[in-house]
């Protein structure tokens, strides 16, 4: 009753909590062991009550947007209560909202067939109407009730940055652009594109115009910095995902491809009056998918280039300020009293700034922050910069000339830090990494970074992390090339940064994989890395720095340090030491590209050591994503190079990887040969974790050859080694292999214990790929025990980690899910899963396609 009142009051989350508390009071069968018809009647009544409560709670789950999580439980409940149509209805809704329309329709088909066979009746009308709504792709059905309410009340985006309070001049532009945006209320979709040199005030003007136009766009305003001046500009699909979420679209309803996201975005905006501000665009191709394309909406674009190829756009070329406007802006920031008494010095100052708004703002802000300075002092400091103003005519150099004025005001130590920090790639930088780059103490580095934040040259992205604006980074690099002499100073700074990342990643590796000899074979570093109190803190660092580590390794290959012959080897070793990042399954494509880049650079430089290790890592990453042919070729070449260079890392890891590939490709004799070669190599290197890995992998080969006894023995040997070393993550890999062997040996309960323990460890070690694989193997184990409901639940959880592990692994999971669904009489849905798996295998040219065709054959014959 309390839950019903809470739900009626609109608090669905609270109602769900109360129902869960009620369900938690159940413990086993009610009135167990009490004989007689009266007890039996009460048992049935209580069981029905519990089922109704469960349905009510699941209904709330769907209303609150937890549809993806509900699929697994609903699949099990529909198997346990096949004739209960309400559960089937909830399952159809959950599948549809999870983007699985075909399976949702398959549930209806299964239900209709079952009711006809068992009871001779059709599904109730509500179920039929639901089927029609799914067939029609009803957008209202795709939206949870809670989110629908939010869309109505809370999803009007208001993302515009704050307008600067001292905005000055540009009156004609503000008036003209405002009128054009207001025209969007009629029958057109207005697009205006502002272009101009860096620092000319494009963003400031666009934000000002957008704020004044807000009354014309009551449904909201969207904003994004497209980072067009950076080498890694924002991808349109990423931006569309952010916009769709801002407009109320749940994550589960956002499609993957750019075309689908763009289409959904335009549909979502249809009938709304939304203003979109696309700041700092790279080119017209980047923004075309982001245009609303419907009357009533408008788009403002800023860019460094004129978008003459943007059809229908009103192009605006923004020039520098007039002298009067420039002086007015300077006065508003510094204060009228100080400027009035030194008007000539103020005019000299804004002239030295080239009348560029950003340069004026920087200079004026510095003066405003220093109360002991006079305007004349600032003018005198800027006087030497007049030569640089002449360079304004050199196109892109205009931005450099603007920043040069502020750069000249930095203290020598600050200027050095500004230059060197700009050399590093990556989205941002920690204080510790900056300390290594600058060769300063942690405290001195933090003080220096904060001083640069005060000058507006650096941004504080988060506590302890700093980043450059893209144009400022480019300018800082040009300063380093010009002023950081000799050039060895720049090379030494980047070498220290690479040292820091490698040394710290090696410490993380040693904590996560105790006993592994890789850390003994890495290139030595001069700079020490960070220390960690435990493996959890180490993993925190590793996953936080993932993008920076990759960027450092990649840049070391694209611009190797000429005075350091070991740069490429350290870059390759950085990838090897950050193996846990790759094994998590995230950012696999970036790891593959980085490893390939190092391979090319090492081959060109004749550095066989770096090439062998980079190819070893590349083979590993490609194997994780199901690219077995490419991976086998890389591993073969890595082994050849490793044997020539006598590198124990490649000599052990490359054949181990080739064995894994041969196993997946059903070449079991080849796999055994490779694994035994790896075992010998690891033993020769006294690498016990490597030996354990190869033993566990060999166990899987013996399983396929029907040698279950030796398979169990091999896996147990691997587990014993891992256990003795205290290797938590690797022990989970061992238990995973042992669970497979025990399943095949007819010891499913022991197998479930091993696989469940492995699953828990994978979660703790932040390894979603292995979590998904553990769920997949648990599903197989439950099928072996004739427990299809539990099998389906685990397969569903494996599928929930979509995109992790590549399409080949998704196909294997769909195949097992289909088997489980077929076993609980959901044959139509099972066929849907198999057909999707078959499509994946056919596209990849995988031999597993034959197995799936055999599963589909009975349905085709029927």
Helices and strands as residue ranges (DSSP letters): H 2-8, H 12-24, H 37-63, H 67-80, H 85-97, H 101-118, H 125-135, H 145-154, H 171-182, G 183-185, E 190-195, H 202-212, G 214-216, E 221-225, H 236-246, G 251-253, H 258-269, E 275-281, H 284-288, E 298-303, E 314-317, H 323-334, H 336-340, H 343-352, H 357-368, H 375-383, H 386-390, G 391-393, H 397-407, H 412-421, E 429-430, H 431-438, H 442-454, E 459-462, E 465-467, H 470-483, H 488-512, H 518-521, H 535-544, H 546-558, H 567-577, H 579-583, H 588-605, H 608-624, H 628-645, H 648-664, H 668-684, H 688-704, H 708-725, H 728-744, H 748-764, H 768-784, H 788-800, H 806-823, H 827-844, H 848-861
